[in-house]
């Protein structure tokens, strides 16, 4: 009888949480709204300068290589940023409160036509952040451009915005990309 009562309580708690939309750890889908590029073949422009060019290049390659064996995402390198690209930049953007920022610059409904990831050197170059931290931020902003939201339920993903030590997407991220594209 006690087991049945306890089971009923847990079912009620999880049912109410699901009804209210409360994420319970890794149960959250971690999708960034309905946003996605129209196609899995995404034009990619790396406008990074200095070491950030290498960071973006490595993250784009590493991330797409991490995702590509499991998903259909393909980043097609482009020599210039235009309106039908995912673009990446870095710069000294000042005391904005953000290390990295993903911007959807051109959308129609849920379709992304132009997105931009930016890394803020005003913070990242102050000596407090390691290369791994910078790679984590770059991976996260690229993930946002693919349609992923923050994932605070896992310490093994770059999509967790409360840590800076996981510079790669995890299995959940790849599975979610599969469901989006």
C-alpha positions as CSV (number, residue, x, y, z in Angstrom):
1,X,0.0,0.0,0.0
2,X,2.8,2.4,0.9
3,X,4.5,1.6,-2.4
4,X,1.4,2.4,-4.4
5,X,0.9,5.7,-2.5
6,X,4.6,6.7,-3.0
7,X,4.3,5.9,-6.7
8,X,1.1,7.9,-7.0
9,X,2.8,10.9,-5.4
10,X,5.8,10.7,-7.8
11,X,3.4,10.4,-10.8
12,X,1.5,13.5,-9.6
13,X,4.7,15.5,-9.0
14,X,6.1,14.7,-12.5
15,X,2.8,15.2,-14.1
16,X,2.3,18.6,-12.6
17,X,5.9,19.6,-13.5
18,X,5.4,18.4,-17.1
19,X,2.1,20.3,-17.3
20,X,3.7,23.5,-16.0
21,X,6.6,23.1,-18.3
22,X,9.1,22.9,-15.5
23,X,12.3,21.3,-16.8
24,X,13.6,18.6,-14.6
25,X,17.3,18.1,-15.2
26,X,18.0,16.6,-18.6
27,X,14.2,16.2,-19.4
28,X,14.3,19.6,-20.9
29,X,14.5,19.5,-24.7
30,X,17.0,22.4,-24.8
31,X,15.8,23.6,-28.2
32,X,16.1,27.3,-28.9
33,X,12.5,28.0,-29.8
34,X,11.7,26.7,-33.2
35,X,14.7,28.2,-35.0
36,X,16.8,26.3,-37.5
37,X,18.4,26.9,-40.9
38,X,16.3,25.8,-43.8
39,X,18.8,23.2,-44.8
40,X,21.3,21.0,-43.1
41,X,24.0,22.2,-45.5
42,X,24.9,25.5,-43.9
43,X,27.2,28.1,-45.4
44,X,29.8,29.0,-42.8
45,X,32.0,32.2,-42.7
46,X,34.8,32.5,-40.2
47,X,35.4,36.2,-39.7
48,X,37.5,35.6,-36.6
49,X,40.9,37.4,-36.3
50,X,44.1,36.3,-34.6
51,X,43.8,33.3,-32.4
52,X,40.0,33.6,-32.6
53,X,40.1,32.6,-36.2
54,X,41.8,29.4,-35.1
55,X,39.3,28.9,-32.3
56,X,36.3,29.3,-34.6
57,X,37.9,27.2,-37.2
58,X,38.7,24.4,-34.7
59,X,35.3,24.7,-33.1
60,X,33.4,24.7,-36.4
61,X,35.4,21.7,-37.6
62,X,35.4,19.9,-34.3
63,X,31.7,20.6,-33.7
64,X,30.6,19.7,-37.2
65,X,32.8,16.7,-37.1
66,X,31.4,15.8,-33.7
67,X,27.9,16.2,-35.1
68,X,28.4,15.1,-38.7
69,X,28.9,11.3,-38.0
70,X,25.7,11.4,-36.0
71,X,23.7,14.1,-37.9
72,X,23.2,15.6,-41.3
73,X,24.8,19.0,-40.3
74,X,27.4,20.1,-42.8
75,X,29.2,23.4,-42.6
76,X,30.2,24.6,-46.0
77,X,33.2,27.0,-45.7
78,X,32.7,30.4,-47.4
79,X,35.2,33.1,-48.1
80,X,32.9,36.0,-47.2
81,X,29.9,36.6,-44.9
82,X,26.6,37.2,-46.7
83,X,23.0,37.0,-45.8
84,X,22.6,33.3,-46.2
85,X,25.4,32.2,-43.8
86,X,26.2,31.3,-40.2
87,X,28.9,33.9,-39.5
88,X,31.5,34.0,-36.6
89,X,33.3,37.1,-35.4
90,X,35.3,38.3,-32.4
91,X,36.0,41.8,-31.2
92,X,36.3,44.1,-28.2
93,X,32.6,44.8,-27.7
94,X,33.0,46.4,-24.2
95,X,31.4,45.7,-20.9
96,X,28.3,44.2,-22.3
97,X,27.8,41.4,-19.7
98,X,28.3,38.6,-22.3
99,X,31.3,36.5,-23.2
100,X,29.6,35.3,-26.4
101,X,26.5,36.2,-28.2
102,X,24.4,34.4,-30.9
103,X,22.3,36.7,-33.0
104,X,19.6,35.7,-35.5
105,X,20.0,38.6,-37.9
106,X,17.6,37.4,-40.6
107,X,14.7,35.0,-40.0
108,X,11.3,34.3,-41.4
109,X,9.1,32.5,-39.0
110,X,11.3,29.7,-37.6
111,X,13.8,29.7,-40.5
112,X,17.2,31.3,-40.0
113,X,18.7,32.9,-43.0
114,X,21.5,34.7,-41.3
115,X,23.0,34.1,-37.9
116,X,26.1,35.5,-36.2
117,X,28.2,34.2,-33.3
118,X,30.4,36.8,-31.6
119,X,33.1,36.3,-28.9
120,X,33.7,39.3,-26.7
121,X,37.5,39.8,-26.3
122,X,36.9,42.6,-23.7
123,X,36.3,39.8,-21.2
124,X,37.9,36.7,-22.9
125,X,41.3,38.4,-23.3
126,X,41.6,39.7,-19.7
127,X,43.7,36.8,-18.5
128,X,40.9,35.0,-16.6
129,X,39.9,32.7,-19.4
130,X,41.7,29.7,-20.8
131,X,41.7,28.5,-24.4
132,X,39.2,25.7,-23.3
133,X,36.9,28.4,-21.8
134,X,37.0,30.3,-25.1
135,X,36.4,27.1,-27.1
136,X,33.4,26.4,-24.8
137,X,31.9,29.8,-25.5
138,X,32.5,29.5,-29.3
139,X,30.9,26.0,-29.3
140,X,27.9,27.3,-27.4
141,X,27.3,30.2,-29.7
142,X,27.6,27.9,-32.8
143,X,25.2,25.5,-31.1
144,X,22.7,28.4,-30.7
145,X,22.9,29.1,-34.4
146,X,22.0,25.5,-35.0
147,X,18.9,25.8,-32.8
148,X,20.1,24.6,-29.4
149,X,19.3,26.3,-26.1
150,X,21.3,26.3,-22.9
151,X,21.4,22.9,-21.2
152,X,22.1,23.3,-17.5
153,X,21.2,19.7,-16.8
154,X,24.6,18.4,-18.1
155,X,28.2,19.3,-17.2
156,X,29.5,17.5,-20.4
157,X,28.1,19.9,-23.0
158,X,29.3,23.3,-24.3
159,X,25.6,24.3,-24.2
160,X,25.7,24.6,-20.4
161,X,26.0,28.3,-19.7
162,X,27.0,27.9,-16.1
163,X,30.3,26.2,-16.7
164,X,33.1,26.9,-19.2
165,X,35.0,23.6,-19.2
166,X,33.2,21.4,-21.8
167,X,34.2,22.7,-25.3
168,X,32.2,20.1,-27.2
169,X,28.6,19.1,-27.8
170,X,27.4,15.9,-26.1
171,X,25.2,13.0,-27.2
172,X,22.1,14.9,-26.2
173,X,23.0,17.8,-28.3
174,X,23.7,15.6,-31.3
175,X,20.4,13.7,-30.8
176,X,18.6,17.1,-30.6
177,X,20.3,18.3,-33.8
178,X,19.1,15.0,-35.5
179,X,15.5,15.8,-34.4
180,X,15.8,19.4,-35.7
181,X,17.4,18.6,-39.1
